[in-house]
């Protein structure tokens, strides 16, 4: 009887996790490879306003979904398909924690400074140190893709 209640929960938690991760992957790459590099072409007099406006959209459209993704990732420790080994969840969690720490201790302090005005050197440091977030995010993409493939393979095998 308990499995009837666990299976739908596992399905929804896993599906929401996958959706939030892939949404965040796209949003994060846009931020890293488009937004940050575009700031180089904004003039000094408009930079602070443009930076603040851009930053005001990051929290609702990127940070909150990534926070929710992290919660759903943690839920996978207890509610995941049997084909996803706990080891993959741990690896994904490490790949999630690194960008959060980098954001808190490196990128956010730089962003706060950039909100005061354009600083070419600081902007270049922001772009360079962003790789601390990009690399684990791409490693996590491989992990999440592996998780997804395991789920799809199990469903394919079950359907036969």
C-alpha positions in Angstrom: 0.0 0.0 0.0 2.8 2.4 0.8 4.3 2.1 -2.7 1.2 3.6 -4.2 1.9 6.8 -2.3 5.7 6.8 -2.8 5.7 6.2 -6.6 3.8 9.4 -7.5 5.9 11.4 -5.1 9.1 10.0 -6.6 7.8 10.8 -10.1 6.9 14.4 -9.3 10.0 15.2 -7.2 12.3 13.7 -10.0 10.4 15.5 -12.8 10.4 18.9 -11.0 14.1 18.5 -10.2 14.9 17.7 -13.9 12.8 20.6 -15.1 14.3 23.1 -12.7 17.9 21.9 -13.4 17.6 22.3 -17.2 15.8 25.7 -16.8 18.6 26.8 -14.5 21.3 25.5 -16.9 19.9 27.6 -19.7 19.4 30.7 -17.6 22.8 30.3 -16.0 24.6 30.0 -19.3 22.7 33.0 -20.7 23.8 35.0 -17.7 27.4 33.8 -17.9 28.0 34.0 -21.6 25.6 36.7 -22.7 24.7 39.1 -19.9 28.2 39.4 -18.3 29.9 39.9 -21.7 27.3 42.4 -22.9 28.1 44.7 -19.9 31.4 45.4 -21.5 29.6 47.5 -24.1 27.5 49.6 -21.8 28.8 53.1 -21.2 30.0 54.2 -17.7 27.1 56.6 -17.2 24.4 53.9 -18.0 26.2 51.0 -16.4 25.0 51.2 -12.8 21.3 51.5 -13.9 21.6 48.7 -16.4 23.4 46.5 -13.8 20.8 47.1 -11.1 17.9 46.5 -13.5 19.5 43.3 -14.7 20.3 42.2 -11.2 16.7 42.8 -10.0 15.6 40.1 -12.4 18.2 37.5 -11.4 16.5 36.8 -8.0 13.0 35.9 -9.2 14.0 34.3 -12.5 17.2 32.5 -11.6 18.0 32.4 -7.8 14.6 31.3 -6.6 14.3 28.5 -9.3 17.8 27.3 -8.4 17.0 27.4 -4.7 13.9 25.2 -5.4 16.0 22.9 -7.6 18.4 22.5 -4.6 15.5 21.6 -2.4 14.2 19.0 -4.9 17.8 17.6 -5.3 18.0 17.1 -1.5 14.5 15.4 -1.6 16.0 12.9 -4.1 18.0 11.4 -1.2 14.7 9.9 0.1 12.4 10.1 -2.9 14.2 9.0 -6.1 13.7 6.2 -8.7 15.6 3.1 -7.7 17.7 3.3 -10.9 19.3 6.5 -9.7 22.1 5.6 -7.3 22.5 7.7 -4.2 26.1 8.4 -5.3 24.8 10.4 -8.3 22.7 12.5 -6.0 25.7 13.2 -3.8 27.8 14.1 -6.8 25.0 16.5 -8.0 24.8 18.0 -4.6 28.6 18.8 -4.5 28.2 20.3 -8.0 25.4 22.5 -6.7 27.1 23.6 -3.5 30.2 24.9 -5.3 28.3 27.5 -7.4 26.3 28.5 -4.3 29.5 29.1 -2.3 31.2 30.9 -5.2 28.1 33.1 -5.6 28.0 34.0 -1.9 31.7 34.6 -1.4 33.0 35.8 -4.9 30.4 36.8 -7.4 27.8 38.6 -5.1 30.5 40.9 -3.5 31.7 41.8 -7.0 28.2 42.4 -8.2 27.5 44.7 -5.3 30.6 46.7 -6.2 29.5 46.8 -9.9 26.2 48.2 -8.8 28.0 51.4 -7.8 29.5 51.8 -11.3 31.4 50.3 -14.1 34.8 48.9 -13.3 36.5 47.2 -16.2 39.0 45.2 -14.1 36.3 44.0 -11.7 34.0 43.1 -14.6 36.8 41.0 -16.1 37.4 39.3 -12.7 33.7 38.5 -12.5 33.8 36.9 -15.9 36.9 34.9 -15.0 35.8 33.7 -11.6 32.4 32.7 -13.0 34.2 29.6 -14.3 34.1 28.4 -10.7 30.3 28.1 -11.2 30.3 27.1 -14.9 32.5 24.1 -14.6 30.6 22.3 -11.8 27.3 23.2 -13.5 28.4 21.4 -16.7 29.7 18.4 -14.7 26.2 18.4 -13.0 24.6 18.5 -16.5 26.4 15.3 -17.2 25.3 13.8 -13.9 21.6 14.9 -14.4 21.7 13.6 -18.0 22.9 10.3 -16.7 20.1 10.2 -14.1 17.5 11.1 -16.8 18.8 8.4 -19.1 18.6 5.8 -16.3 15.0 6.8 -15.7 14.1 6.7 -19.4 15.9 3.3 -19.8 14.0 1.9 -16.9 10.7 3.1 -18.4 11.7 1.7 -21.8 12.5 -1.7 -20.2 9.3 -1.7 -18.2 7.2 -1.0 -21.3 8.6 -4.0 -23.2 
